[in-house]
Amino acid sequence: MMLCSCEPEVNIEVGVLWEDDQYFNDSGSACIGILGGKWDSDTGFDGTILDTTSVRLGVNGNYKFSIIASESDNYTAFIYFEHSGNEIYDEGYDIVMGYKYNKAEPGKTVEISLSAYY
């Protein structure tokens, strides 16, 4: 007898493109987070952070996430500089350097292209 997970997933593929900014300087480590919902710089979070991972600062790359989802929703990928060393986004303390959201359907893959300054 074989058991399988019947919960639908949304696969999120995030392409990160870093852009050098000679006027920006930050000593924290960089992380990428996935938010269920939208994030915007004026109102902040409208959802729950579903997953995070560290990224190499200044190195372009692709990151993949699988999120359990029961209905279609917006998902926001965002890059932040993490200052406490725990890879958890602390609103008001960690600095968001780039974000973008896209709508996704369960069982599908959504691509998000994201750029950030370092």
C-alpha positions in Angstrom: 0.0 0.0 0.0 1.4 3.4 -1.0 0.4 6.7 0.6 0.5 9.9 -1.3 -0.2 13.5 -0.5 -3.4 14.6 -2.0 -2.9 18.3 -1.1 -2.3 20.4 -4.3 0.9 22.4 -4.5 1.9 25.5 -6.3 5.4 25.4 -7.6 7.0 28.8 -7.6 10.2 29.5 -9.6 11.9 32.8 -8.8 14.6 34.2 -11.1 16.8 36.7 -9.3 18.8 39.4 -11.1 21.0 41.5 -8.9 22.0 45.1 -9.9 25.0 46.8 -8.4 24.2 50.2 -6.7 27.3 52.1 -5.7 25.3 54.1 -3.1 23.9 51.1 -1.3 25.8 49.4 1.5 24.4 46.7 3.8 26.3 44.3 6.0 23.4 41.7 6.5 23.0 38.4 4.7 20.5 38.2 1.8 17.4 35.9 1.9 14.4 35.4 -0.4 11.0 34.9 1.0 7.6 33.7 -0.4 4.5 35.4 0.9 1.0 34.1 0.5 -0.7 37.3 -0.7 0.7 40.7 -1.7 3.4 42.9 -0.2 3.8 46.5 -1.0 6.1 49.2 0.4 3.3 51.4 1.7 1.1 48.9 3.5 3.5 46.0 4.2 2.3 42.4 4.4 -1.2 41.2 3.4 -0.6 37.5 4.1 1.7 34.9 5.7 5.3 34.2 4.9 5.3 30.6 3.7 9.0 29.9 3.1 12.4 31.5 3.1 15.9 30.6 2.0 19.3 32.3 2.0 20.7 33.6 -1.3 24.2 34.6 -2.4 24.4 38.4 -2.6 25.1 39.6 -6.1 24.9 36.2 -7.7 22.0 35.8 -10.2 20.1 32.6 -9.9 16.9 30.6 -9.9 15.1 29.4 -6.8 12.3 26.9 -6.5 9.6 26.6 -3.9 6.7 24.2 -3.5 3.8 25.6 -1.5 0.6 23.7 -0.3 -2.3 25.6 -1.8 -6.0 24.8 -1.9 -7.1 27.7 -4.2 -5.7 30.3 -6.5 -3.9 33.1 -4.8 -1.2 35.8 -5.2 2.3 34.9 -4.1 5.0 37.5 -3.5 8.7 36.8 -3.8 10.8 39.3 -2.0 14.5 39.7 -1.2 15.5 41.1 2.1 18.7 41.7 4.1 18.5 39.7 7.2 20.3 41.2 10.2 19.6 38.8 13.1 21.0 35.6 11.5 17.9 33.5 11.8 16.7 33.7 8.1 13.3 34.9 9.3 12.0 38.2 8.1 11.4 40.7 10.9 9.1 43.4 9.6 10.4 46.9 10.5 14.0 45.6 11.1 15.1 43.7 8.0 15.3 45.7 4.7 13.3 44.6 1.7 15.4 45.2 -1.5 13.0 44.0 -4.1 9.6 42.2 -4.5 7.2 41.1 -7.1 3.9 39.1 -7.0 2.0 36.9 -9.4 -1.2 34.9 -9.3 -0.9 31.1 -9.2 -3.3 28.1 -9.5 -2.9 24.9 -7.4 -1.1 22.2 -9.4 0.6 24.7 -11.6 4.0 26.4 -11.8 4.3 30.2 -11.6 7.4 32.1 -12.5 8.4 35.3 -10.9 11.3 37.5 -12.1 12.8 39.6 -9.3 15.5 42.2 -9.3 17.3 43.7 -6.3 20.1 46.1 -5.5 23.2 45.3 -3.6 
